[in-house]
Amino acid sequence: MKFFFSQQWTRWIPHLNPQVWILAVGRLLSQMGTGFTLYFLQIFFVNQVGLTATSVGVAISSASVSGIVGRILGGSMTDSRQWGRRRTLLLSLSISAIAAGIIAIAQSFWMLVVGNIVMGLGVGLYWPSTETIIADLSEGRERQEAFTITRFADSAGLGLGVILGGAWITLTHAYRALFMIDAVSFVIFWGVAYFTIAETAHPHTRGRQGWQGWIIASQDRRLRIYIVANILITTYLAQIHSTLPLYFKNFAQQGIGLSEAVITGLFSWHLGVSVVSQLPVARYLRRWRYPQGLMISVGLWGIGFLLIGMTGLARQKALLWAIAGLGVLAIATVAYMPIASSLVADLAPIEIRGVYLSINSLCWAVGYFLGPALGGLALDQQQPLIDIYWGGLALSIGLALVALKHLDHLIGPSPTATP
C-alpha cells in the first residue's frame, strides 16, 4: 500500500531540470512578499492615506507604463551577448527591492506613483528573463509542465503571503510593515538566483539578431493575433488584484460591504483553488491545442465576472456568490498562464526567444495599465453602475474568442496537444 501511494504521488511530480525547481523556490519566496501587499495596497491608500480610488488606480497603472520600457529592454537584454538571462534577472530583482521600499514610505499620490514606476521597470525586466530561462531548460510537453510548476510556486507564494498578510493586518493594522517585507523577499530571491542559477542561453545564439529581433517578431501574424487576445485576458487578471478587493469592501451586499477579515478569507480561497487546481487543470487541458485551451479559459472568465457582479446585487447571499466567482476565476487563471507562456515559447525562433516572451509580457503591461484604470473609474461610480461593469467585462470575451479561433486556424495541429 505504501508503494502504491508513493507511485501515485511521484506520477504527479514532473521530472524537470533542477534549475527549474530552484527558480520555482525563488519565485515562491518572492511571491510571498507580493502577497503581503497585493490585495491590501488599494485598501490602505484609499481608506487610510485618503487618496481616491481613481488616483490609486492611476498610480498602480503607472507601473505598466515603465513596465513597457522594462519589457522592451528586458527582451533585448535577455537575448544579448553582454547581459543574457541571468544578469537581467538579477538586475530586475535589485530594482524591485528598491521599489518596494519606496512604496513602503509613500505618503502622497506622487510618491506612490514613483514607487510603482520603479516597480514596473523591475517587473518589466523580470518576466522576459525568468520565462526565457524556463523555456531554455525544457521543451515540448515538458515545457508546459515547467511553466505549470513555476506558476504553481507563484500561486502558492501569493496564497501564503495573503494569509500571513491578512493575519498581520487583522492583529496590528500595520500596513507599511508588509511593504517592507515585500522588499526583503526580493533580496532573498536575488540571493537564490545569484548562487544557484547559471546562464542558460546557448553561446552560438546569444546576440545574433539584436534589435532586429523585434522587427522579425512584429512580422509574425500568429503572434499579432495572439496579442489581441492576451491583452484582453491580462486586463481581466488585473481586476482580481486591483479592483475586486475594494469592490468587496465598499459595494458587496448592495453597498454594505465585507470586512477585511472576510476579504482575506475570500482571496485565500481564490489562491487555494489556484494552487490545488494548477497541475490537474494543466494536465486536463493538454488534450487540446494551446489556442483551444485559452478559449476554455476565456469562457471561464466570462462566467466568473457574472458571478462577481451578483455579489453587489445580492443582499443575503453575497458571500456565496463571491466564493463561487473567485473559484471560477481561479480556474480561469491557472488554465491561462502555463498555456500562454508555452504557446509563445513554441512560436519563437530560439535566437529571439527573449523578444517573443518579452512581447508576451508586454501584453501584461498593457492589461495591467488598462485594468486598474478602468476598475478605478468604475469604483468611483454609484451602484448599480459598478455592478453592471462586471457584465460588460463578461460580454467582452467575445472578441477574445474570435481572435483565438483565428489563431487556432493559423497554427493548425501544432503546438502539440496530447491525450
C-alpha positions as CSV (number, residue, x, y, z in Angstrom):
1,M,0.0,0.0,0.0
2,K,2.9,2.4,0.9
3,F,4.5,1.6,-2.5
4,F,1.2,2.3,-4.3
5,F,0.7,5.7,-2.8
6,S,4.4,6.5,-3.4
7,Q,3.9,5.7,-7.1
8,Q,0.7,7.7,-7.3
9,W,2.4,10.7,-5.8
10,T,5.5,10.6,-7.9
11,R,3.4,10.2,-11.0
12,W,2.1,13.8,-10.5
13,I,5.6,15.3,-10.0
14,P,7.2,16.3,-13.3
15,H,10.8,15.3,-14.0
16,L,12.4,18.7,-14.7
17,N,15.8,20.3,-14.8
18,P,17.0,21.1,-11.2
19,Q,17.3,24.8,-12.1
20,V,13.6,24.9,-12.8
21,W,12.9,23.7,-9.3
22,I,15.4,26.2,-7.8
23,L,13.8,29.1,-9.8
24,A,10.4,27.9,-8.6
25,V,11.5,28.1,-5.0
26,G,12.8,31.7,-5.5
27,R,9.6,32.7,-7.2
28,L,7.6,31.3,-4.3
29,L,9.6,33.3,-1.8
30,S,9.2,36.5,-3.9
31,Q,5.5,36.0,-4.4
32,M,5.0,35.5,-0.7
33,G,6.3,39.1,-0.3
34,T,4.0,40.3,-3.1
35,G,1.1,38.5,-1.4
36,F,1.6,40.5,1.7
37,T,0.7,43.7,-0.2
38,L,-1.1,42.9,-3.4
39,Y,-4.7,42.8,-2.0
40,F,-4.2,45.5,0.7
41,L,-2.4,48.3,-1.2
42,Q,-5.6,49.8,-2.7
43,I,-7.5,49.5,0.6
44,F,-4.6,51.1,2.6
45,F,-4.0,54.1,0.3
46,V,-7.8,54.8,-0.2
47,N,-9.2,54.1,3.3
48,Q,-6.2,55.2,5.4
49,V,-4.0,57.5,3.4
50,G,-7.0,59.2,2.0
51,L,-6.4,59.0,-1.8
52,T,-9.3,58.5,-4.2
53,A,-9.9,55.1,-5.9
54,T,-9.2,56.7,-9.3
55,S,-5.9,58.2,-8.2
56,V,-4.7,54.9,-6.7
57,G,-5.8,53.1,-9.8
58,V,-3.8,55.6,-11.9
59,A,-0.8,55.1,-9.6
60,I,-0.9,51.3,-10.0
61,S,-1.4,51.7,-13.7
62,S,1.8,53.8,-13.9
63,A,3.8,50.7,-13.2
64,S,2.6,49.4,-16.6
65,V,4.0,52.4,-18.4
66,S,7.5,51.9,-17.1
67,G,6.9,48.1,-17.4
68,I,6.6,48.6,-21.1
69,V,10.0,50.1,-21.2
70,G,11.4,47.4,-18.9
71,R,9.9,44.6,-21.0
72,I,11.4,46.0,-24.3
73,L,14.8,46.4,-22.6
74,G,14.4,43.0,-20.9
75,G,13.7,41.2,-24.1
76,S,16.7,42.5,-25.9
77,M,19.0,42.2,-22.8
78,T,17.9,38.6,-22.3
79,D,18.9,37.7,-25.9
80,S,22.1,39.9,-25.8
81,R,25.6,38.6,-25.5
82,Q,26.6,41.2,-22.9
83,W,23.7,40.6,-20.5
84,G,21.9,37.3,-21.0
85,R,19.2,35.7,-19.0
86,R,20.9,35.6,-15.6
87,R,22.3,39.1,-15.3
88,T,18.9,40.6,-16.5
89,L,17.1,38.6,-13.8
90,L,19.5,39.8,-11.1
91,L,19.1,43.4,-12.2
92,S,15.3,43.1,-12.1
93,L,15.2,41.8,-8.6
94,S,17.5,44.6,-7.4
95,I,15.2,47.3,-8.9
96,S,12.1,45.6,-7.5
97,A,13.5,45.6,-4.0
98,I,14.2,49.4,-4.2
99,A,10.6,50.0,-5.5
100,A,9.0,48.1,-2.7
101,G,10.9,50.2,-0.2
102,I,9.7,53.4,-1.9
103,I,6.1,52.3,-1.7
104,A,6.6,51.4,2.0
105,I,7.3,55.0,2.9
106,A,4.9,56.7,0.4
107,Q,2.7,59.4,2.0
108,S,1.3,61.0,-1.2
109,F,0.0,60.3,-4.6
110,W,3.2,61.3,-6.4
111,M,5.4,59.1,-4.1
112,L,3.1,56.2,-4.8
113,V,3.5,56.9,-8.5
114,V,7.3,56.9,-8.2
115,G,7.3,53.6,-6.3
116,N,5.0,52.0,-8.9
117,I,7.1,53.3,-11.8
118,V,10.3,51.9,-10.4
119,M,8.5,48.6,-9.6
120,G,7.2,48.5,-13.2
121,L,10.7,48.8,-14.5
122,G,11.9,45.9,-12.3
123,V,8.9,43.7,-13.2
124,G,9.4,44.5,-16.9
125,L,13.0,43.2,-16.8
126,Y,12.0,40.2,-14.7
127,W,9.4,38.4,-16.8
128,P,11.3,38.0,-20.1
129,S,14.4,36.8,-18.3
130,T,12.7,34.3,-16.0
131,E,10.3,32.9,-18.6
132,T,13.2,32.5,-21.1
133,I,15.3,30.6,-18.6
134,I,12.4,28.2,-18.1
135,A,11.9,27.8,-21.9
136,D,15.6,27.2,-22.3
137,L,15.6,24.4,-19.8
138,S,12.6,22.5,-21.2
139,E,11.0,21.6,-24.5
140,G,7.8,20.0,-25.8
141,R,5.3,18.7,-23.3
142,E,7.9,19.1,-20.6
143,R,7.9,22.9,-21.2
144,Q,4.3,23.2,-20.3
145,E,5.0,21.2,-17.1
146,A,7.9,23.5,-16.3
147,F,5.7,26.6,-16.7
148,T,3.0,24.9,-14.7
149,I,5.3,24.2,-11.8
150,T,6.7,27.8,-11.7
151,R,3.1,29.2,-11.9
152,F,2.2,26.8,-9.1
153,A,5.0,28.3,-7.0
154,D,3.7,31.8,-7.8
155,S,0.2,30.9,-6.7
156,A,1.4,29.1,-3.5
157,G,3.6,32.0,-2.6
158,L,0.8,34.5,-3.1
159,G,-1.6,32.3,-1.1
160,L,0.8,32.1,1.9
161,G,1.5,35.8,1.6
162,V,-2.2,36.8,1.6
163,I,-2.9,34.5,4.6
164,L,0.0,35.8,6.6
165,G,-0.5,39.4,5.5
166,G,-4.2,39.2,6.3
167,A,-3.5,37.8,9.8
168,W,-0.9,40.6,10.3
169,I,-3.4,43.3,9.3
170,T,-6.2,41.9,11.5
171,L,-3.9,41.8,14.5
172,T,-1.9,45.1,14.0
173,H,-3.3,47.2,11.2
174,A,0.3,48.0,10.4
175,Y,0.1,48.0,6.6
176,R,3.5,49.6,5.9
177,A,5.4,46.8,7.6
178,L,4.0,44.5,4.9
179,F,5.6,46.6,2.1
180,M,9.0,46.3,3.8
181,I,8.6,42.5,3.9
182,D,7.9,42.6,0.2
183,A,11.3,44.4,-0.3
184,V,13.1,41.8,1.8
185,S,11.6,39.0,-0.3
186,F,13.1,40.4,-3.5
187,V,16.5,40.5,-1.7
188,I,16.2,36.8,-0.7
189,F,15.2,35.8,-4.3
190,W,18.3,37.8,-5.6
191,G,20.5,35.7,-3.3
192,V,18.9,32.4,-4.5
193,A,19.3,33.4,-8.2
194,Y,22.9,34.6,-7.7
195,F,24.2,31.4,-6.1
196,T,22.2,28.8,-8.0
197,I,21.1,30.0,-11.5
198,A,23.5,29.7,-14.4
199,E,23.3,31.4,-17.8
200,T,21.0,29.2,-19.9
201,A,21.4,30.8,-23.4
202,H,23.3,28.8,-26.0
203,P,26.5,30.7,-26.8
204,H,26.0,30.4,-30.5
205,T,22.6,32.0,-30.5
206,R,23.2,34.9,-28.0
207,G,23.2,38.3,-29.6
208,R,22.8,37.1,-33.1
209,Q,19.7,39.2,-34.0
210,G,20.0,42.2,-31.7
211,W,17.2,44.8,-32.1
212,Q,16.4,43.2,-35.5
213,G,14.6,40.6,-33.5
214,W,11.8,43.0,-32.7
215,I,11.2,43.5,-36.5
216,I,11.1,39.8,-37.1
217,A,8.7,39.2,-34.2
218,S,6.4,42.0,-35.4
219,Q,6.0,40.3,-38.8
220,D,4.7,37.1,-37.2
221,R,1.0,37.1,-38.0
222,R,0.2,34.4,-35.4
223,L,1.9,36.5,-32.7
224,R,0.0,39.6,-33.6
225,I,-3.4,37.8,-33.3
226,Y,-2.4,36.3,-30.0
227,I,-1.5,39.7,-28.7
228,V,-5.1,40.9,-29.1
229,A,-6.5,38.0,-27.0
230,N,-3.7,38.2,-24.4
231,I,-4.2,41.9,-23.7
232,L,-7.9,41.2,-23.0
233,I,-7.1,38.3,-20.7
234,T,-4.4,40.3,-18.8
235,T,-6.9,43.1,-18.4
236,Y,-9.2,40.6,-16.7
237,L,-6.4,39.4,-14.5
238,A,-5.8,43.0,-13.3
239,Q,-9.4,43.2,-12.0
240,I,-8.6,40.5,-9.4
241,H,-5.7,42.3,-8.0
242,S,-6.7,46.0,-8.3
243,T,-10.5,46.2,-8.4
244,L,-12.0,43.3,-6.6
245,P,-10.7,44.0,-3.0
246,L,-12.1,47.5,-2.9
247,Y,-15.3,46.4,-4.6
248,F,-15.9,43.7,-2.0
249,K,-15.1,46.2,0.8
250,N,-17.4,49.1,-0.4
251,F,-20.0,47.6,-2.7
252,A,-20.8,44.0,-1.9
253,Q,-24.2,43.2,-0.4
254,Q,-25.8,46.3,-2.0
255,G,-23.2,48.7,-0.5
256,I,-23.0,47.1,2.9
257,G,-19.6,45.7,2.1
258,L,-17.5,42.9,3.5
259,S,-15.0,43.0,6.4
260,E,-11.2,42.9,5.8
261,A,-11.1,39.5,7.5
262,V,-13.7,38.1,5.2
263,I,-12.0,39.6,2.1
264,T,-8.7,38.0,3.3
265,G,-10.6,34.7,3.6
266,L,-12.0,35.1,0.1
267,F,-8.7,35.7,-1.6
268,S,-7.1,32.9,0.4
269,W,-9.8,30.7,-1.0
270,H,-9.1,32.0,-4.5
271,L,-5.4,31.3,-4.2
272,G,-6.0,28.0,-2.6
273,V,-8.1,26.9,-5.5
274,S,-5.3,28.1,-7.8
275,V,-2.7,26.1,-6.0
276,V,-4.8,22.9,-5.8
277,S,-6.1,23.0,-9.4
278,Q,-2.8,24.0,-11.1
279,L,-1.5,20.6,-12.1
280,P,-4.9,18.8,-12.7
281,V,-6.1,21.7,-14.9
282,A,-2.9,21.9,-16.9
283,R,-2.9,18.1,-17.5
284,Y,-6.6,18.1,-18.4
285,L,-6.1,20.8,-21.0
286,R,-3.2,19.0,-22.7
287,R,-5.7,17.2,-24.9
288,W,-6.5,20.5,-26.7
289,R,-4.2,22.7,-28.8
290,Y,-3.0,25.8,-27.0
291,P,-5.5,28.3,-28.5
292,Q,-8.3,25.9,-27.7
293,G,-7.2,25.7,-24.1
294,L,-7.1,29.5,-24.0
295,M,-10.7,29.6,-25.3
296,I,-11.8,27.5,-22.4
297,S,-10.0,29.9,-20.0
298,V,-11.8,32.9,-21.6
299,G,-15.2,31.3,-21.2
300,L,-14.5,30.8,-17.5
301,W,-13.5,34.4,-17.2
302,G,-16.9,35.4,-18.5
303,I,-18.8,33.1,-16.1
304,G,-16.7,34.3,-13.2
305,F,-17.4,38.0,-13.8
306,L,-21.1,37.4,-14.0
307,L,-20.9,35.7,-10.6
308,I,-18.9,38.6,-9.1
309,G,-21.5,41.1,-10.3
310,M,-24.1,39.2,-8.3
311,T,-22.2,40.0,-5.1
312,G,-23.2,43.6,-5.4
313,L,-26.8,42.9,-6.4
314,A,-27.4,40.3,-3.7
315,R,-28.1,41.2,-0.1
316,Q,-28.3,37.9,1.7
317,K,-26.1,35.5,-0.2
318,A,-23.3,37.9,-1.4
319,L,-20.6,35.8,0.2
320,L,-21.7,32.6,-1.6
321,W,-21.6,34.5,-5.0
322,A,-18.2,35.8,-4.1
323,I,-16.9,32.3,-3.2
324,A,-18.3,30.9,-6.5
325,G,-17.0,33.8,-8.6
326,L,-13.5,33.7,-7.2
327,G,-13.3,29.9,-7.5
328,V,-14.2,30.1,-11.2
329,L,-11.7,33.0,-11.8
330,A,-9.0,30.9,-10.1
331,I,-9.5,28.0,-12.6
332,A,-9.6,30.5,-15.5
333,T,-6.3,31.9,-14.3
334,V,-4.5,28.6,-13.9
335,A,-5.8,27.4,-17.3
336,Y,-4.4,30.5,-19.0
337,M,-0.9,31.0,-17.5
338,P,1.1,27.9,-18.5
339,I,-0.5,27.7,-21.9
340,A,0.2,31.3,-22.8
341,S,3.9,31.1,-22.0
342,S,4.3,27.7,-23.7
343,L,2.5,28.9,-26.8
344,V,4.8,31.9,-27.2
345,A,7.9,29.9,-26.5
346,D,6.9,27.4,-29.2
347,L,6.2,30.1,-31.7
348,A,9.6,31.8,-31.1
349,P,12.8,31.2,-33.0
350,I,15.4,30.2,-30.4
351,E,17.7,33.1,-31.2
352,I,15.0,35.7,-30.3
353,R,13.1,33.7,-27.7
354,G,13.6,36.5,-25.2
355,V,12.0,39.1,-27.5
356,Y,8.9,36.8,-28.1
357,L,8.5,36.2,-24.4
358,S,9.0,40.0,-23.8
359,I,6.1,40.7,-26.2
360,N,4.0,38.2,-24.2
361,S,4.9,40.1,-21.1
362,L,4.2,43.4,-22.8
363,C,0.6,42.3,-23.1
364,W,0.6,42.1,-19.2
365,A,1.9,45.7,-19.0
366,V,-0.9,46.9,-21.3
367,G,-3.5,44.8,-19.5
368,Y,-2.4,46.0,-16.1
369,F,-2.4,49.6,-17.4
370,L,-6.0,49.3,-18.6
371,G,-7.3,47.1,-15.9
372,P,-6.7,49.2,-12.8
373,A,-7.6,52.5,-14.6
374,L,-10.9,51.1,-15.8
375,G,-11.6,49.4,-12.4
376,G,-10.7,52.6,-10.5
377,L,-13.1,54.6,-12.7
378,A,-15.8,52.1,-12.2
379,L,-15.3,52.1,-8.4
380,D,-15.8,55.9,-8.3
381,Q,-19.4,55.4,-9.7
382,Q,-22.5,54.6,-7.8
383,Q,-24.5,51.3,-7.7
384,P,-25.8,49.8,-9.9
385,L,-23.3,51.1,-12.5
386,I,-20.4,49.4,-10.7
387,D,-22.3,46.1,-10.7
388,I,-23.1,46.4,-14.4
389,Y,-19.3,46.9,-15.0
390,W,-18.8,43.1,-14.4
391,G,-21.4,42.3,-17.0
392,G,-19.6,44.4,-19.6
393,L,-16.4,42.5,-18.9
394,A,-18.2,39.3,-19.4
395,L,-19.5,40.4,-22.8
396,S,-16.0,41.5,-23.9
397,I,-14.9,37.8,-24.0
398,G,-16.5,37.6,-27.5
399,L,-13.6,39.5,-29.0
400,A,-11.0,37.2,-27.3
401,L,-12.8,34.1,-28.5
402,V,-12.9,35.4,-32.1
403,A,-9.1,36.1,-32.0
404,L,-8.3,32.7,-30.5
405,K,-10.4,30.9,-33.0
406,H,-8.5,32.6,-35.8
407,L,-5.2,31.8,-34.2
408,D,-6.1,28.1,-33.8
409,H,-6.8,28.0,-37.6
410,L,-3.4,29.5,-38.4
411,I,-1.4,27.3,-36.0
412,G,-3.2,24.0,-37.0
413,P,-2.3,20.8,-35.3
414,S,0.8,22.2,-33.6
415,P,1.9,23.2,-30.9
416,T,1.2,19.7,-29.7
417,A,-1.8,18.6,-27.8
418,T,-1.5,15.3,-26.0
419,P,-4.2,12.9,-24.8
